[in-house]
């Protein structure tokens, strides 16, 4: 059953202008382009600059640690801001500056500072996008809007990977970061198309209008103690614990079995899920409002468990690409469900973005543990055992959603 409470109900869906909706679409598209430049291209570029693997690992670790520790403060900053557009604009400018620093001064102090700046900016960008989306359309239409966000992010990531791969191949690995810096410009221009007056700031923070202030409903302590938030954060930690190591582990298996075709097969394993996310995410948002959140969460965890089992048993490297269809299903659901369920749970508290930070921290912990534990099990007991273990963790998350996770969907 949907959540029933004594809080004021959600307002009717807001109707932002076409210009603001399109501005947000293209902002997310170009931002995904920009963020793609900081993926595996960093290690390739720094290697060409004669960096040691220890130095590269240190820089990458900085981003991971700051990204984990900065989730909750980043959400709190967005909740405290009076303009999410301004926060997002400064964050994009900081990422552009970091990309330029990588390209022009690839020395250890500058790259370390750039990696720190990029990680800090990324901590506020996710909450800012979700807040702008919620402020534009309101809680009753946020599911479909988040589906649109996921579609444009997926399209942006795929196109950027192709563009930057071509630049790195035909020009140089340095050009990837120059392209990233240039792409920050259309990102900011798209952000400027979103009309500030159409973003309901209170709604963007998960607030509701009350005739009499309710300190209990808007308490941070009360939010952190919410059973549904804690259960969902735990489920997301299990999800990433099962998911984060699957593709890297599978890449190693493919390379061992078919080294000549490994790069092509791994690229296909990345493209297939992205295509499914682009196609299916808007439908996920609509179905989440029609069916509720729990059925889709159960489908996502079941898909992840099946994927792990198939990776453990399928031997043909080409069939492994088809298994990635399940990754696409899982990614399409969770790209919408995470901010959507957080918006449900934090409704009325005024701390929507702080709640996103709490769930983001759980996700980061799960992802960090996943690669370490799966790698250890794979080395000691073999990759099939590691995949079976990851599938078991996904099954545990499935039972957690089935047995203890409440339905969070709200209705007018």
Phi and psi in degrees as a GROMACS rama.xvg file:
@    title "Ramachandran Plot"
@    xaxis  label "Phi"
@    yaxis  label "Psi"
@TYPE xy
-63.9356  158.008  UNK-2
-62.2029  135.468  UNK-3
-122.51  129.796  UNK-4
-148.268  173.508  UNK-5
-90.3837  8.37955  UNK-6
-75.1012  158.566  UNK-7
-59.2589  145.029  UNK-8
-76.1901  164.117  UNK-9
-63.4811  147.607  UNK-10
-72.9313  164.773  UNK-11
-60.658  153.208  UNK-12
-55.1146  134.622  UNK-13
-76.9104  156.315  UNK-14
-121.275  80.3719  UNK-15
-68.2711  160.674  UNK-16
-68.8195  159.591  UNK-17
-60.9067  -35.8056  UNK-18
-63.37  -42.7433  UNK-19
-67.8687  -40.6226  UNK-20
-62.4464  -45.8964  UNK-21
-67.7513  -36.0501  UNK-22
-60.5616  -41.9704  UNK-23
-68.2064  -39.7551  UNK-24
-54.6676  -52.4033  UNK-25
-74.9235  -28.462  UNK-26
-61.5477  -45.3601  UNK-27
-66.3483  -40.1802  UNK-28
-59.5766  -52.0381  UNK-29
-71.9978  -31.5769  UNK-30
-64.7478  -39.902  UNK-31
-60.9264  -38.2021  UNK-32
-57.9907  -48.6409  UNK-33
-62.4011  -45.7414  UNK-34
-67.9825  -28.8039  UNK-35
-61.3828  -30.9998  UNK-36
-63.6403  -17.4351  UNK-37
-100.774  17.0875  UNK-38
-83.0457  -132.233  UNK-39
-65.6343  -12.3943  UNK-40
-63.4642  -25.9807  UNK-41
-61.9903  -49.4113  UNK-42
-62.7005  -40.3512  UNK-43
-62.8182  -47.6431  UNK-44
-63.3581  -47.8104  UNK-45
-67.2249  -29.7943  UNK-46
-64.2543  -40.2072  UNK-47
-67.8425  -19.5803  UNK-48
-92.6931  16.3332  UNK-49
68.8988  26.8593  UNK-50
-78.2112  148.349  UNK-51
-80.5073  161.341  UNK-52
-65.3115  -29.814  UNK-53
-65.195  -44.8121  UNK-54
-65.6076  -41.5545  UNK-55
-63.6978  -43.9176  UNK-56
-61.5798  -36.5664  UNK-57
-63.7077  -45.8467  UNK-58
-63.6218  -43.943  UNK-59
-64.7318  -35.9583  UNK-60
-66.6989  -35.6249  UNK-61
-57.4462  -48.102  UNK-62
-60.1086  -42.2616  UNK-63
-65.4773  -43.0036  UNK-64
-67.4966  -46.7062  UNK-65
-64.9761  -39.1275  UNK-66
-61.1286  -34.3557  UNK-67
-75.2153  -49.3106  UNK-68
-72.1647  -23.6216  UNK-69
-89.896  -0.459465  UNK-70
-62.1337  -52.539  UNK-71
-68.0847  -48.5512  UNK-72
-59.0468  -37.8194  UNK-73
-61.3852  -44.151  UNK-74
-63.3569  -39.7616  UNK-75
-64.4386  -37.3354  UNK-76
-63.2428  -43.2585  UNK-77
-66.3195  -38.6941  UNK-78
-63.2455  -34.674  UNK-79
-80.4216  -18.0939  UNK-80
-71.7489  148.64  UNK-81
-95.3932  -5.91836  UNK-82
-147.944  106.286  UNK-83
-65.6537  -29.6964  UNK-84
-62.349  -42.1769  UNK-85
-64.7846  -44.2468  UNK-86
-60.0463  -46.4625  UNK-87
-63.5501  -39.5705  UNK-88
-62.8766  -44.9104  UNK-89
-65.4623  -36.7808  UNK-90
-65.1776  -42.9081  UNK-91
-64.2275  -41.5067  UNK-92
-61.198  -38.883  UNK-93
-65.5077  -39.9983  UNK-94
-67.2791  -40.1049  UNK-95
-60.7777  -42.3716  UNK-96
-64.1293  -38.4949  UNK-97
-63.207  -42.0568  UNK-98
-62.7171  -41.2662  UNK-99
-64.3345  -38.905  UNK-100
-63.6121  -41.5437  UNK-101
-57.1605  -44.341  UNK-102
-71.2902  -40.3535  UNK-103
-92.4651  -33.4471  UNK-104
-133.248  73.8008  UNK-105
-79.3101  54.4217  UNK-106
-108.449  158.108  UNK-107
-56.7518  -49.756  UNK-108
-62.4319  -41.0319  UNK-109
-68.9834  -43.7605  UNK-110
-65.8587  -38.2422  UNK-111
-61.782  -44.2688  UNK-112
-64.2606  -41.3324  UNK-113
-64.3383  -40.9704  UNK-114
-64.0551  -39.1394  UNK-115
-64.0154  -45.742  UNK-116
-61.6484  -43.2904  UNK-117
-63.5096  -42.8908  UNK-118
-65.1053  -42.366  UNK-119
-63.7547  -42.6965  UNK-120
-64.5458  -39.4143  UNK-121
-64.9764  -28.6807  UNK-122
-65.5208  -26.5209  UNK-123
-100.191  -17.9709  UNK-124
-68.405  -44.8639  UNK-125
-58.5466  -53.5562  UNK-126
-59.9539  -36.2602  UNK-127
-65.0327  -41.5195  UNK-128
-63.8406  -45.5524  UNK-129
-63.5612  -38.4347  UNK-130
-66.7399  -43.2382  UNK-131
-60.7107  -42.7121  UNK-132
-61.7161  -47.0676  UNK-133
-65.6086  -40.3034  UNK-134
-65.986  -29.1372  UNK-135
-77.0095  -47.2343  UNK-136
-109.394  -17.3237  UNK-137
86.1465  167.239  UNK-138
-69.1837  -23.861  UNK-139
-80.5764  -22.2427  UNK-140
-110.159  6.44778  UNK-141
-68.9865  -29.367  UNK-142
-59.5247  -49.8348  UNK-143
-66.7633  -36.8542  UNK-144
-64.3579  -41.1666  UNK-145
-65.8537  -33.6472  UNK-146
-62.5372  -41.0034  UNK-147
-63.3132  -42.2672  UNK-148
-56.8937  -46.4441  UNK-149
-63.5183  -38.6513  UNK-150
-61.5118  -48.7426  UNK-151
-70.8668  -32.0693  UNK-152
-65.1888  -40.5644  UNK-153
-66.5389  -44.4928  UNK-154
-61.8141  -39.9344  UNK-155
-65.4707  -42.9256  UNK-156
-63.7304  -43.2476  UNK-157
-65.4537  -45.0737  UNK-158
-67.9774  -36.8576  UNK-159
-67.9469  -39.0612  UNK-160
-60.5835  -42.0187  UNK-161
-65.8897  -45.1184  UNK-162
-62.9306  -47.1543  UNK-163
-74.0345  -32.4133  UNK-164
-62.4413  -41.3012  UNK-165
-66.1952  -42.1257  UNK-166
-63.0649  -43.0224  UNK-167
-64.286  -33.9027  UNK-168
-78.4271  -47.7706  UNK-169
-87.185  -25.7432  UNK-170
-109.057  -88.0007  UNK-171
-165.447  163.336  UNK-172
-66.4151  -25.6952  UNK-173
-63.9229  -33.8239  UNK-174
-63.2515  -25.1306  UNK-175
-57.9433  -41.5898  UNK-176
-78.9376  -28.7364  UNK-177
-67.5424  -40.4768  UNK-178
-63.7401  -40.7229  UNK-179
-59.3878  -43.5827  UNK-180
-62.5482  -43.7601  UNK-181
-64.3749  -38.3042  UNK-182
-67.2512  -18.1968  UNK-183
-64.8457  -24.1856  UNK-184
-69.3374  -54.5432  UNK-185
-63.5643  -24.5459  UNK-186
-63.0677  -46.168  UNK-187
-68.3782  -37.4591  UNK-188
-64.3367  -38.9708  UNK-189
-66.2992  -39.9002  UNK-190
-60.8424  -37.8254  UNK-191
-65.9951  -21.2965  UNK-192
-75.3782  -17.3839  UNK-193
-76.9976  120.829  UNK-194
-75.7315  122.8  UNK-195
-58.1342  -39.7029  UNK-196
-68.5493  -16.1225  UNK-197
-88.1561  -6.43328  UNK-198
-93.5772  111.578  UNK-199
-75.7124  106.97  UNK-200
-62.264  -44.1815  UNK-201
-60.9845  -43.7584  UNK-202
-67.2713  -33.3154  UNK-203
-63.665  -25.1896  UNK-204
-95.2589  1.35692  UNK-205
82.0261  19.6588  UNK-206
-86.1874  159.218  UNK-207
-130.63  155.091  UNK-208
-77.5717  128.045  UNK-209
-127.118  140.744  UNK-210
-69.2078  -35.7136  UNK-211
-122.325  125.521  UNK-212
-57.9155  140.943  UNK-213
-121.216  98.0921  UNK-214
-65.2648  -32.2343  UNK-215
-65.6805  -41.6858  UNK-216
-71.0386  -27.0169  UNK-217
-103.842  12.8628  UNK-218
-76.8181  135.56  UNK-219
-65.3437  -39.6884  UNK-220
-61.1578  -41.5259  UNK-221
-63.4632  -37.98  UNK-222
-64.8524  -46.7277  UNK-223
-64.3642  -27.6843  UNK-224
-85.4758  -3.86452  UNK-225
-61.695  126.16  UNK-226
-60.5068  -44.216  UNK-227
-65.5149  -35.4393  UNK-228
-67.6089  -44.0277  UNK-229
-66.716  -39.968  UNK-230
-65.1695  -43.6752  UNK-231
-66.6297  -39.7764  UNK-232
-61.3319  -41.9413  UNK-233
-63.874  -40.153  UNK-234
-65.0764  -38.3342  UNK-235
-69.3422  -32.5719  UNK-236
-65.0638  -41.866  UNK-237
-64.7247  -38.8963  UNK-238
-59.1036  -50.4772  UNK-239
-70.2864  -31.8544  UNK-240
-60.7888  -35.6973  UNK-241
-84.2075  -31.4911  UNK-242
-92.511  -39.9774  UNK-243
-60.0634  -34.906  UNK-244
-88.272  -9.86998  UNK-245
-63.984  -50.573  UNK-246
-68.1292  -45.6648  UNK-247
-59.1042  -40.1091  UNK-248
-65.9395  -42.1716  UNK-249
-66.3736  -34.6633  UNK-250
-61.2088  -39.8104  UNK-251
-64.8805  -39.1966  UNK-252
-65.0389  -44.0907  UNK-253
-62.8561  -41.8517  UNK-254
-62.374  -38.1431  UNK-255
-67.1617  -39.665  UNK-256
-84.5456  -29.9754  UNK-257
-150.189  74.8128  UNK-258
-63.0586  -34.3275  UNK-259
-64.8056  -41.7181  UNK-260
-97.5021  4.44805  UNK-261
-56.0746  -48.4702  UNK-262
-58.8206  -40.7085  UNK-263
-67.6773  -43.5095  UNK-264
-65.6183  -40.1425  UNK-265
-66.9794  -40.7234  UNK-266
-59.9295  -42.144  UNK-267
-63.3984  -36.2772  UNK-268
-67.0026  -22.7115  UNK-269
-86.7624  -39.1347  UNK-270
-70.7222  -40.0325  UNK-271
-57.6785  -50.4961  UNK-272
-63.0917  -38.5719  UNK-273
-61.0069  -40.3279  UNK-274
-63.6343  -40.7859  UNK-275
-66.8386  -40.2789  UNK-276
-60.2215  -46.0162  UNK-277
-61.0896  -37.5935  UNK-278
-78.1825  -38.3233  UNK-279
-102.815  -19.1835  UNK-280
-57.1429  -45.2072  UNK-281
-59.5146  -36.7233  UNK-282
-65.7089  -35.8551  UNK-283
-60.1633  -43.838  UNK-284
-60.387  -41.889  UNK-285
-69.3603  -43.1137  UNK-286
-65.8953  -31.985  UNK-287
-62.9006  -34.2666  UNK-288
-78.9388  -33.2842  UNK-289
-79.0117  -44.2888  UNK-290
-93.621  -26.635  UNK-291
103.373  172.425  UNK-292
-85.025  -38.5917  UNK-293
-60.9387  -43.3565  UNK-294
-57.7856  -38.6506  UNK-295
-72.2772  -36.9538  UNK-296
-63.4321  -40.9882  UNK-297
-62.7346  -41.3398  UNK-298
-62.9535  -41.0768  UNK-299
-65.108  -45.5185  UNK-300
-67.8735  -36.7286  UNK-301
-64.1902  -41.106  UNK-302
-62.5068  -39.6169  UNK-303
-66.24  -41.7142  UNK-304
-64.6198  -42.544  UNK-305
-63.2922  -40.642  UNK-306
-59.7682  -44.7281  UNK-307
-61.9749  -42.3158  UNK-308
-64.157  -41.1021  UNK-309
-68.138  -39.3413  UNK-310
-60.6284  -33.1018  UNK-311
-74.1709  -24.4518  UNK-312
-113.718  -27.9135  UNK-313
-76.5356  132.154  UNK-314
-104.769  -27.9529  UNK-315
-72.089  117.995  UNK-316
-61.8839  -25.848  UNK-317
-76.2309  -33.4755  UNK-318
-68.9852  -25.4988  UNK-319
-61.2912  -30.8184  UNK-320
-62.7732  -40.062  UNK-321
-66.2949  -30.7285  UNK-322
-62.0614  -26.4874  UNK-323
-66.6192  -9.27298  UNK-324
-57.9353  -37.7569  UNK-325
-66.407  -33.2395  UNK-326
-64.4106  -39.0196  UNK-327
-62.8615  -40.9193  UNK-328
-62.5267  -47.168  UNK-329
-62.1606  -45.2752  UNK-330
-65.5453  -40.121  UNK-331
-62.3954  -38.9319  UNK-332
-72.5194  -49.2985  UNK-333
-73.8542  -26.1414  UNK-334
-62.7151  -25.9137  UNK-335
-96.6837  -41.741  UNK-336
-67.6474  -36.3497  UNK-337
-60.9236  -59.5681  UNK-338
-66.6927  -28.1086  UNK-339
-67.9228  -46.776  UNK-340
-68.5763  -36.5383  UNK-341
-62.777  -39.7193  UNK-342
-62.959  -38.6856  UNK-343
-60.9902  -50.2734  UNK-344
-69.7934  -38.456  UNK-345
-88.0505  3.94126  UNK-346
-57.5397  128.221  UNK-347
87.8829  -8.75555  UNK-348
-86.7672  -25.9794  UNK-349
79.0936  8.79421  UNK-350
-127.816  40.5917  UNK-351
-55.8497  -45.5003  UNK-352
-75.8632  -30.9578  UNK-353
-63.7035  -41.2231  UNK-354
-63.5888  -37.1056  UNK-355
-60.4487  -38.8588  UNK-356
-64.1914  -37.878  UNK-357
-63.4705  -47.3451  UNK-358
-66.3754  -38.5952  UNK-359
-61.5754  -36.0066  UNK-360
-64.9488  -42.1742  UNK-361
-62.2628  -40.5592  UNK-362
-61.4323  -43.876  UNK-363
-63.9093  -39.5202  UNK-364
-64.1516  -44.986  UNK-365
-61.2568  -43.4448  UNK-366
-65.2936  -39.7632  UNK-367
-64.7211  -41.9069  UNK-368
-73.2133  -30.5377  UNK-369
-60.1459  -52.8078  UNK-370
-65.9694  -36.4304  UNK-371
-67.5443  -50.8211  UNK-372
-67.9363  -43.3431  UNK-373
-66.0776  -38.6032  UNK-374
-63.4498  -39.7337  UNK-375
-65.6538  -46.3482  UNK-376
-64.0372  -39.6749  UNK-377
-63.1294  -41.9354  UNK-378
-65.636  -38.8765  UNK-379
-85.779  -39.2867  UNK-380
-121.218  -6.15191  UNK-381
104.173  155.794  UNK-382
-66.4565  -34.9304  UNK-383
-61.8978  -41.7779  UNK-384
-64.5057  -39.6405  UNK-385
-62.5941  -44.1508  UNK-386
-64.5639  -39.1913  UNK-387
-62.4973  -39.3407  UNK-388
-64.2976  -41.5836  UNK-389
-64.6611  -39.0889  UNK-390
-63.4384  -36.9768  UNK-391
-64.2334  -39.382  UNK-392
-63.7249  -41.6255  UNK-393
-61.7377  -39.7304  UNK-394
-64.1061  -36.9842  UNK-395
-62.3186  -42.494  UNK-396
-63.1517  -38.1807  UNK-397
-59.4634  -47.4173  UNK-398
-67.141  -32.0126  UNK-399
-64.2103  -44.379  UNK-400
-65.6235  -42.4023  UNK-401
-65.5276  -41.9372  UNK-402
-92.2338  -35.9913  UNK-403
-125.813  -14.0362  UNK-404
-79.1964  121.917  UNK-405
-77.9182  157.987  UNK-406
-71.8569  131.207  UNK-407
-110.005  -2.81143  UNK-408
-59.7252  136.384  UNK-409
-109.906  150.811  UNK-410
-126.374  162.476  UNK-411
